[in-house]
Each structure stands twice: as structure tokens, then as C-alpha cells.
Amino acid sequence: MTTTTAGMSSPVPLRKDAHTIGLIGLAHGTSHFFHLLLPPLFPWLIGEFGLSYSELGLLVSVFFVVSGVGQALAGFVVDRVGARPVLFLALGSFVLAGVSAGLAQGYAGLVLAAALAGLGNAPFHPVDFTILNKRVSAPRLGHGFSVHGISGNLGWAAAPVFLAGIATATGSWRTACLAAAVLAASVLALLLWQRAAIDDRQGSWAHQAQGAAAAPAEHPMAFLRLPSVWLCFSFFFWSTCALSAIQSFASPALQKMYGLPLSLAALVVTGYMLFGAAGMVVGGFLVGRVERLERVIGICLLASAALLVLAGSGVLGGMAVLAVTSLAGLGTGLAGPSRDMLIKRAAPPGATGRVYGTVYSGLDLGFALAAPVFGALLDRGAISSIFYGSALALALGVVSAALVGGGLARRTAAVFRT
């Protein structure tokens, strides 16, 4: 309530908020683009170096392990030195990752590129959300979270087209990697030019400054004692496990279950992401109108889980199952902005970067662990478990969100009683 009132008492021009939101969205889309720097080029890498799928899978693990560990640590750096310089360093790391991949002479060079890309990805969530929370006025913050999520989905969607397209057109996967480096350098140059709009040291709104001033000094690690932080971490872990299963294995699972051509089954991931992006647009409006955000999250994710169970049941026709699985992305998208706002409410004053860094490292852990588990299930012929397991993971995420929301509600009630 205080946040909204403070934001409304000092109106901020839409153009100013949109400028910051757009720049952060571009940066976040770039980070998701570099999640997929190497995977779209796997067929070329196999031809060039004779690598196995296990070796290629390890490159993905390297990325997410480096990103996950780095993300938890990056939050402390962001809270100490500010988000903007860390953002510039992260984009610079992407440039180095693209160059390293393009010049790689063997597997070690690809490992280095994956590690540099993971290092660049590590600080993005504490950086992005620190800047959004400090630079965007409260009434438009939900829309900022919505654009942030959409831009990530678009980055995922753009990378395969960009990288595989250039590799096919030029006959060189190295050219595609170097083009990715140029892309990251261009984004870095734009943000340096427009750096005033993302200066988190200049845009802290009154309600945040007052809250920080009133809060007693605490040990930098004190936030780790908050149950809400670890519940948010678990929420990200479970929801990302579901996303990892759909991104990695929904296409081959549908091909095996329903006899769909792989070219058609592959559309399910695109559909899931597009519906997710559409859901995030609507979800940005829900954030400002709903107090108990965990209820929005619960309803949306359980609806998605039900659709995934239906897809795994084997009772649908080929095109129908594509539509149902894609539609499941709508619920996860709707829940996205509410999820990000819930984490904001759980973060103590002055610990935004640390909380987002710790919580979002659950995303990297989910990606790193879920893929081999679901891959092993698919290898053993448990095809429907891809969908049932995703649905179960979403349901467990709902439990975590409900516990976070309940704890925040009790904390708010205690404040009003005093």
C-alpha cells in the first residue's frame, strides 16, 4: 500500500519509465540469447570436432553452473558497487564469449566460451531488478517486470534463428559466433550511450530511501535467515525444472507419443514461449490490481499443470496436443510478473541485489539438474513422464509461492497490529 501511494504522489513521465524499461528489456533479452550461444550450433560442432552429445551437454552444464554460482555472489557485488557497472561488465563477458567460441580450436575453447557466457549471464537478475526497482515508478513496476520477462522469451526465440541462420547462409558456425559477439558489443555501446537512464544510484524513490534509512544495520548475510528467501529460491527451482523439461524434451516426447514429424513437434517450444510472452503482458496488469499475488501464481500454474497432464495422457490428437501444450505457456507467463513482485516484497530494504541473486540462482540450478533427469526418463521410455513431471514441478512451485505469500501476509498483519 505504501509503495503505491508513494509512487502516485510523485508522478513520473511515462517516457522516462519506458526508456529505462526498454533498455533493461534489451539487456535481458541479450542474456537469454547467450543462453543459447552454442546449442543451436551443435550439428556444426559435431561435424567440426566429432563431439558426442554427452560432451555437448556438458557445455550446457558448464554455462549454468558458472551462472548459478556467480548469480548468488553477484547480488552482493551489485548491492556494494551498484548495478550499472556490473551490467557493463556482464555484456563485455558476452562479447568475449562470442569471440572465444568463434576462435575455438577444440573442446577446451568451447568450454571457455560456455564459462564466459555463464559468467556474463550470472549478474543479470540482481542487476535488472535492482535497476527496475529503483528507476521505475511504483505504478508501472508490474509492467516493467512484464517487459523483462517477455524480452527473455524473445531472446530465447531469436538465438536459434540468428545463429543457425547465419551458419547456414555463410557455411561457417564461427561467423555466427563472431556475429553474436558483435550483437553483444552493439548492445553494450547503446547502454553506455544511454547510461543515465539505468543509473540505479540516481533513481531511488522516496518510499525505498525512507525504508532503507529506517531499517537497522544488519550483517550482509542476515537475509539468508529469512524463510521467504529460500521459499522463493525453491519456487524458481521447481518452475524452472518444468520449463527445462518442455524446452529440451517436449518435442521428441510428442514425436514418440503421437507420431508427429519432428519438424511439427518442434513448434511446441515456440508456441509455449509465445503464449508465455502473451501471458506476461496480461500479468503485468494483474500485479497492480491484486494484493495476494500467490493466489494469481497458484491459479495460473495449476491451470498449466492440468494442461500438461492432459498432454501426457495420450488421449488427444496430434494437432490438439500441440495446442494444449503450447497453451500451458500462457499460465506460466501470467504468473511471471506476480512472481517477480512477490520476490520484491520479500526482499529487506537495501538487500535487493543479494535477494534476487540468491533466489534466481534457483533458476540455474533447475536448468542444470532437470535436463539430465528428464533426459534419463526419456531414454528409459517413460515418455509421458516429461509432461507429468513438469506438472508436478509446477504444483510444487505453487506450494512454495503459497508459503511465501502467507508469510508476507502475516508479517503485514503484525505491522498493522503494532
Secondary structure, DSSP 4 states (H G I P E B T S, - for coil): -HHHHHHHHS---HHHHHHHHHHHHHHHHHHHHHHTSSGGGHHHHHHHH---HHHHHHHHHHHHHHHHHHHHHHHHHHHHH-HHHHHHHHHHHHHHHHHHHHH--SHHHHHHHHHHHHHHHTTHHHHHHHHHHHHS-GGGHHHHHHHHHHHHHHHHHHHHHHHHHHHHHHS-HHHHHHHHHHHHHHHHHHHHHTGGGG-TTT---HHHHHHHHHSPP--TTGGGG-HHHHHHHHHHHHHHHHHHHHHHHHHHHHHHHH---HHHHTHHHHHHHHHHHHHHHHHHHHHTT-S-HHHHHHHHHHHHHHHHHHHHTT-S-HHHHHHHHHHHHHHHHHHHHHHHHHHHHHSPTT-HHHHHHHHHHHHHHHHHHHHHHHHHHHHTT-TTHHHHHHHHHHHHHHHHHHHHHHHHHHHHHHHHH-
